[in-house]
Amino acid sequence: MGRHPRRRTRMAVVVGGKEARTNYKVRQELRGHSLVELYLETGRTHQIRVHMAHLGHPLVGDTTYGHASHLVDRHFLHAFHLGFKHPITGEPLDFKIDLPPDLTPAIDALR
């Protein structure tokens, strides 16, 4: 990934860019949409948004890499699980949180 060659405020999948790896799993098929779970192996700026748009499936509501949506007022992206080792103690830390209330109605509308 690197700077978009023409739109300098965006990132893009480009030749010679920094390595960026995102894996995904489709969790649920909805009407015209899919709920996906993403696993990042790297952490680049806008990585998820750039990779999904590059695949032809921008995030719902992402006005930078896709388009606005009547379903949400922001891009539909939520980190429900975050895990890492504490930088000093090395202790594994694990955090989980449910979908926020502003995103739940979008899924309900597509079911």
C-alpha positions as CSV (number, residue, x, y, z in Angstrom):
1,M,0.0,0.0,0.0
2,G,1.0,3.5,-0.6
3,R,-0.3,7.0,-1.5
4,H,-2.8,7.0,-4.3
5,P,-1.0,8.2,-7.5
6,R,-3.6,10.9,-8.3
7,R,-5.6,11.4,-5.1
8,R,-2.9,12.2,-2.6
9,T,-5.3,12.3,0.4
10,R,-6.0,8.6,-0.2
11,M,-4.1,5.4,0.1
12,A,-4.2,2.6,-2.5
13,V,-2.8,-0.8,-3.5
14,V,0.2,0.3,-5.6
15,V,3.3,-1.3,-7.1
16,G,6.3,-0.5,-4.8
17,G,4.1,0.3,-1.8
18,K,4.6,-1.1,1.7
19,E,3.5,-4.7,2.4
20,A,0.0,-4.9,3.8
21,R,-1.9,-8.2,4.5
22,T,-5.6,-8.5,5.4
23,N,-7.4,-11.8,5.6
24,Y,-11.2,-12.0,5.7
25,K,-14.0,-14.4,6.4
26,V,-17.6,-13.9,5.3
27,R,-19.7,-14.2,8.5
28,Q,-23.2,-13.6,7.1
29,E,-24.8,-12.9,3.7
30,L,-27.3,-10.1,3.8
31,R,-29.5,-8.5,1.1
32,G,-26.8,-7.1,-1.3
33,H,-24.2,-6.9,1.5
34,S,-22.0,-9.2,3.5
35,L,-20.9,-9.0,7.1
36,V,-17.2,-9.9,7.1
37,E,-14.7,-10.6,9.8
38,L,-11.2,-9.2,9.0
39,Y,-7.9,-10.3,10.4
40,L,-5.0,-7.8,10.0
41,E,-1.4,-9.1,9.7
42,T,-0.1,-5.6,9.3
43,G,-1.4,-2.2,10.4
44,R,-1.2,0.3,7.6
45,T,-3.2,3.6,7.4
46,H,-6.7,2.9,6.1
47,Q,-5.7,-0.7,5.4
48,I,-9.1,-2.3,5.8
49,R,-10.9,0.4,3.8
50,V,-8.3,0.3,1.0
51,H,-8.2,-3.5,0.7
52,M,-12.0,-3.9,0.7
53,A,-12.4,-1.1,-1.9
54,H,-9.6,-2.7,-4.0
55,L,-11.6,-5.9,-4.0
56,G,-14.6,-4.0,-5.2
57,H,-16.5,-4.1,-1.9
58,P,-16.0,-0.8,-0.1
59,L,-17.3,-0.5,3.5
60,V,-20.9,0.6,3.8
61,G,-20.9,4.4,4.3
62,D,-17.2,4.9,3.5
63,T,-17.3,8.2,1.6
64,T,-13.6,8.2,0.9
65,Y,-13.2,4.8,-0.7
66,G,-16.8,4.1,-1.6
67,H,-20.0,6.2,-1.1
68,A,-22.5,7.4,1.4
69,S,-25.2,5.0,2.6
70,H,-28.7,5.5,3.9
71,L,-28.0,2.7,6.4
72,V,-25.4,4.5,8.5
73,D,-23.9,8.0,9.0
74,R,-20.3,6.8,9.0
75,H,-18.3,3.9,7.6
76,F,-19.5,0.6,8.9
77,L,-16.3,-0.6,10.7
78,H,-16.1,-1.9,14.2
79,A,-13.2,-3.6,16.1
80,F,-15.1,-6.2,18.1
81,H,-12.0,-8.0,19.3
82,L,-8.5,-6.7,19.9
83,G,-5.7,-8.8,21.4
84,F,-2.0,-8.1,21.9
85,K,0.9,-8.6,24.3
86,H,1.6,-5.8,26.8
87,P,4.7,-4.0,25.6
88,I,6.4,-4.1,28.9
89,T,5.2,-7.2,30.8
90,G,4.5,-9.3,27.7
91,E,1.2,-10.3,29.4
92,P,-1.5,-11.2,26.8
93,L,-4.3,-8.6,26.7
94,D,-7.7,-9.4,25.2
95,F,-10.6,-7.0,24.7
96,K,-14.0,-7.7,23.2
97,I,-17.0,-5.5,22.7
98,D,-20.4,-5.8,21.1
99,L,-21.6,-4.0,18.0
100,P,-22.3,-0.3,18.9
101,P,-26.0,0.8,18.9
102,D,-25.6,3.0,15.8
103,L,-24.6,0.1,13.6
104,T,-27.1,-2.5,14.8
105,P,-30.1,-1.0,12.9
106,A,-28.2,-1.4,9.6
107,I,-27.8,-5.1,10.0
108,D,-31.4,-5.4,11.1
109,A,-32.6,-3.5,8.0
110,L,-30.7,-5.9,5.7
111,R,-32.0,-9.1,7.2
